[in-house]
C-alpha cells in the first residue's frame, strides 16, 4: 500500500489478534448492521438506474464502439470481458467490462490488481485511469444486477478470502452493488479490504438519496483526478 495515502483512508474496524504467541494473525471485527428496509427509496433508485442506463447507452454508444475497436487493435482477444461477481444477497451475475488486460492475465489464478500491473495493456491503462473500462456495466444496471451507486461488486473468491480476517465483510451484500460507491470515491484501489468495508458500512447504514448524490458528485472529482485508479 502506498505511503502517501491520506490519514482519513486509514480507518479500520477494531483489531482482533488471534494466535498462540508464535503464530499471530491480525483480524478485524466489522460493526454488525441490518439490511436496509426502504422500499420506496429502492423503487425510486431502481427507476433512476433504469433511466440513467438508457441515457448512458445513448450518450456513450459511439465512444464505446471506438473503445472496442481500439482494444481489438491494441491486443488479441475480445473487447468485452465478463466475469462472475456477487450481487445483492450474494446472488451471482456476470459483470461486463472493457478488457484492459492481456487474455491470459489470470492463468495462474485470481490476483488482486496492483499499481503498475504488468498485465494491463496500453489501451487498458488509459481505460482504467479514466474509469471507461466500466462503461459496459450500464447493461448490468439496466438489468437490475447493479445500481449507479453502491458497494463495488467483488468475486466470490475474494469475499471468502476477506471474510476470513475481516469478519462481517459480506455485509456489503445487503444492497445492490454499484458502478461507483462511497469506498470508491474515498480511496478506491488504494484501500485495503479492512479499510474499504468501513465506507461500505457507512453507505449501507445511511442508504439514502443524499448519500447517493454525495457519491455521484465526488465521482466526477475522482475520475478527473485519477485517484485510486489501477
C-alpha positions, 0 to 999 in steps of 0.5 A, spaced: 500 500 500 502 506 498 505 511 503 502 517 501 495 515 502 491 520 506 490 519 514 482 519 513 483 512 508 486 509 514 480 507 518 479 500 520 474 496 524 477 494 531 483 489 531 482 482 533 489 478 534 488 471 534 494 466 535 498 462 540 504 467 541 508 464 535 503 464 530 499 471 530 494 473 525 491 480 525 483 480 524 478 485 524 471 485 527 466 489 522 460 493 526 454 488 525 448 492 521 441 490 518 439 490 511 436 496 509 428 496 509 426 502 504 422 500 499 420 506 496 427 509 496 429 502 492 423 503 487 425 510 486 433 508 485 431 502 481 427 507 476 433 512 476 438 506 474 433 504 469 433 511 466 440 513 467 442 506 463 438 508 457 441 515 457 448 512 458 447 507 452 445 513 448 450 518 450 456 513 450 454 508 444 459 511 439 465 512 444 464 505 446 464 502 439 471 506 438 473 503 445 472 496 442 475 497 436 481 500 439 482 494 444 481 489 438 487 493 435 491 494 441 491 486 443 488 479 441 482 477 444 475 480 445 473 487 447 468 485 452 470 481 458 465 478 463 466 475 469 462 472 475 461 477 481 456 477 487 450 481 487 445 483 492 444 477 497 450 474 494 446 472 488 451 471 482 451 475 475 456 476 470 459 483 470 461 486 463 467 490 462 472 493 457 478 488 457 484 492 459 488 486 460 492 481 456 487 474 455 491 470 459 492 475 465 489 470 470 492 463 468 495 462 474 489 464 478 485 470 481 490 476 483 488 482 486 490 488 481 496 492 483 499 499 481 503 498 475 500 491 473 504 488 468 498 485 465 494 491 463 495 493 456 496 500 453 489 501 451 487 498 458 491 503 462 488 509 459 481 505 460 482 504 467 485 511 469 479 514 466 474 509 469 471 507 461 473 500 462 466 500 466 462 503 461 459 496 459 456 495 466 450 500 464 447 493 461 448 490 468 444 496 471 439 496 466 438 489 468 437 490 475 444 486 477 447 493 479 445 500 481 449 507 479 451 507 486 453 502 491 458 497 494 463 495 488 461 488 486 467 483 488 468 475 486 466 470 490 473 468 491 475 474 494 469 475 499 471 468 502 478 470 502 476 477 506 471 474 510 476 470 513 480 476 517 475 481 516 469 478 519 462 481 517 465 483 510 459 480 506 455 485 509 456 489 503 451 484 500 445 487 503 444 492 497 445 492 490 452 493 488 454 499 484 458 502 478 461 507 483 460 507 491 462 511 497 469 506 498 470 508 491 470 515 491 474 515 498 480 511 496 478 506 491 484 501 489 488 504 494 484 501 500 485 495 503 479 490 504 479 492 512 479 499 510 474 499 504 468 495 508 468 501 513 465 506 507 461 500 505 458 500 512 457 507 512 453 507 505 449 501 507 447 504 514 445 511 511 442 508 504 439 514 502 438 519 496 443 524 499 448 519 500 447 517 493 448 524 490 454 525 495 457 519 491 455 521 484 458 528 485 465 526 488 465 521 482 466 526 477 472 529 482 475 522 482 475 520 475 478 527 473 483 526 478 485 519 477 485 517 484 485 510 486 485 508 479 489 501 477 
